[in-house]
Amino acid sequence: MQMNYNESQTRKNLMRAFAGECQSRQRYYQAALIAQQQKLIGLERMFRFTAEQEERHAMVFWKLMKAGSGSTVDISAGFPADVFDEIQQLLDASANEEDKEFSKVYPDFARIAREEGFTEAAEKFSMIAEIENIHRARFQYYAGLYKADMLFRSNDTEQCWMCLNCGHIHKGSEPPAECPVCSSARGYFIREEEAAFTSCDVVG
């Protein structure tokens, strides 16, 4: 049986999740600006892409709080104050936070929501936890490349690199210092398989 929403722990957890997703969105936008300043456009786009998904998560939780409209929710929660200028630190910290949401925070929130009878909230917590795990893997992937100085290098001489500005594909162990088509700097290049829509093919 579902308990009274305004007396539930789920009400507070939804607000915690909403606040957490909002601050994650802002952290990643700030990280994107730092990547942009360092001319790492591929990383900038990745941070922005993830930030937009966090914003959508916040909206999911916001809509689930409708039952408590007109009231104030007092919560106590800890949020990361990771103000870094170094890309490596930003990637590592982001991966750590996503891992906490995936492995601990949202599974606990989902369990409590199920116990209190809030099935929809429990399902959303569980599904978004899985998305946060994808975010964790994404950040860890780029953190590993950056740490190994392999963001623009590959052991594969047949590696294809895509210019995010014009779409030019370059094949080789590293992208050119400057795109031969649009003259964009190396920071615009990413591995082709990392780009959106690259697996599209003609149907039929």
C-alpha positions in Angstrom: 0.0 0.0 0.0 1.3 3.5 -0.9 2.0 5.7 2.1 1.1 9.4 2.2 3.5 11.2 -0.2 4.1 14.2 2.0 5.1 12.0 4.9 7.4 9.7 2.8 11.1 9.5 2.5 10.6 9.2 -1.2 9.5 12.8 -1.3 12.8 13.9 0.2 14.8 11.6 -2.1 13.1 13.0 -5.2 14.1 16.4 -4.1 17.7 15.2 -3.4 17.8 13.6 -6.8 16.4 16.7 -8.5 18.9 19.0 -6.8 21.7 16.5 -7.5 20.9 16.3 -11.2 20.7 20.1 -11.5 24.1 20.6 -9.9 25.6 17.8 -12.1 24.3 19.6 -15.2 26.0 22.8 -14.1 29.2 21.1 -13.2 29.4 19.5 -16.6 28.7 22.8 -18.3 31.5 24.4 -16.4 33.8 21.5 -17.4 32.7 22.0 -21.0 33.8 25.6 -20.8 37.2 24.6 -19.4 37.6 22.1 -22.2 36.6 24.7 -24.8 39.2 27.1 -23.3 41.9 24.4 -23.7 40.7 23.8 -27.3 39.6 20.3 -26.5 36.4 20.5 -28.5 35.7 16.8 -28.5 35.7 16.8 -24.7 33.7 20.0 -24.6 31.0 18.4 -26.7 31.0 15.2 -24.5 30.6 17.3 -21.3 27.7 19.3 -22.9 26.1 16.1 -24.2 26.2 14.6 -20.7 25.0 17.8 -19.1 21.9 17.9 -21.3 21.0 14.3 -20.2 21.4 15.3 -16.6 19.0 18.1 -17.2 16.4 15.7 -18.5 16.9 13.5 -15.4 16.2 16.5 -13.3 12.9 17.0 -15.2 11.9 13.4 -14.6 12.3 13.8 -10.8 10.7 17.3 -10.9 7.5 15.9 -12.5 7.3 13.1 -9.9 7.2 15.7 -7.1 3.8 17.0 -8.4 1.9 15.4 -5.5 3.7 17.7 -3.1 3.1 20.9 -5.1 2.7 24.0 -2.9 4.9 22.7 -0.1 8.5 23.1 0.8 10.8 20.1 1.1 13.7 20.4 3.6 16.5 18.1 2.8 20.0 17.5 4.1 22.4 16.2 1.4 26.1 16.3 0.5 27.1 17.5 -3.0 30.6 17.6 -4.4 32.4 20.9 -4.4 34.9 19.9 -7.1 36.1 23.1 -8.6 38.9 22.0 -10.8 40.8 23.6 -13.7 42.6 20.4 -14.8 40.8 18.2 -17.4 42.1 15.0 -15.7 40.7 16.0 -12.4 37.3 16.9 -14.0 37.1 13.6 -15.8 38.1 11.5 -12.7 35.8 13.4 -10.4 32.9 13.1 -12.8 33.4 9.4 -13.1 33.5 9.0 -9.3 30.2 10.9 -8.8 28.4 9.0 -11.5 29.6 5.7 -9.9 28.1 6.7 -6.6 24.8 7.5 -8.2 24.8 4.2 -10.0 26.0 1.9 -7.3 24.7 3.4 -4.1 22.4 6.5 -4.2 19.8 5.6 -6.8 19.5 1.9 -5.9 18.9 3.0 -2.2 16.3 5.5 -3.4 14.6 2.9 -5.6 14.4 0.4 -2.7 12.9 2.9 -0.4 10.4 4.0 -3.0 9.3 0.4 -3.6 8.9 -0.1 0.2 6.8 3.0 0.4 4.6 2.0 -2.5 5.8 4.5 -5.1 6.3 2.1 -8.0 6.9 4.7 -10.7 9.5 6.6 -8.7 11.3 3.3 -7.9 11.3 2.5 -11.6 12.7 5.9 -12.6 15.4 5.7 -9.9 16.5 2.3 -11.2 16.5 3.3 -14.9 18.3 6.5 -14.3 20.9 4.6 -12.2 21.7 2.6 -15.3 22.1 5.7 -17.4 24.5 7.1 -14.8 26.5 4.0 -15.2 26.8 4.8 -18.9 28.0 8.3 -17.9 30.6 6.7 -15.6 32.0 4.5 -18.4 32.1 7.5 -20.7 34.1 9.6 -18.3 36.4 6.8 -17.4 37.0 6.1 -21.1 38.1 9.7 -21.8 40.0 9.9 -18.4 42.0 6.9 -19.5 42.8 8.3 -22.9 43.8 11.7 -21.5 46.0 10.2 -18.8 47.8 8.0 -21.3 48.2 10.9 -23.7 46.1 8.9 -26.2 43.3 11.4 -26.8 44.8 12.2 -30.2 47.0 9.1 -30.7 46.2 5.5 -31.6 48.2 2.3 -31.9 46.1 1.6 -35.0 47.5 3.2 -38.2 44.1 2.6 -39.8 42.2 4.5 -37.1 39.6 6.9 -38.6 39.3 10.4 -37.0 36.4 12.7 -37.6 36.5 16.5 -37.6 33.5 17.7 -35.5 33.4 21.0 -37.4 33.1 19.8 -41.0 32.9 16.0 -40.9 36.2 15.3 -42.6 37.5 11.8 -42.0 41.3 11.3 -41.6 42.9 7.8 -41.4 46.1 7.3 -39.4 47.5 6.8 -36.0 46.7 10.4 -35.1 44.6 13.3 -36.6 46.3 16.1 -38.5 47.4 19.2 -36.6 44.8 21.1 -38.7 41.8 19.8 -40.7 42.7 20.0 -44.4 39.1 20.9 -45.2 38.0 23.5 -42.7 41.3 24.4 -41.0 40.0 23.5 -37.6 42.6 22.7 -34.9 43.4 19.1 -33.8 41.1 19.5 -30.8 38.1 19.2 -33.1 39.0 15.6 -34.0 37.6 12.5 -32.2 37.7 8.8 -33.1 35.1 8.2 -35.7 33.4 5.6 -33.6 32.9 8.1 -30.8 30.8 10.4 -33.0 27.0 10.4 -33.1 25.2 8.7 -36.0 28.4 7.2 -37.5 26.9 3.7 -37.5 24.0 4.8 -39.8 23.6 2.9 -43.0 21.2 2.7 -45.9 18.2 0.5 -45.0 16.8 -1.9 -47.6 
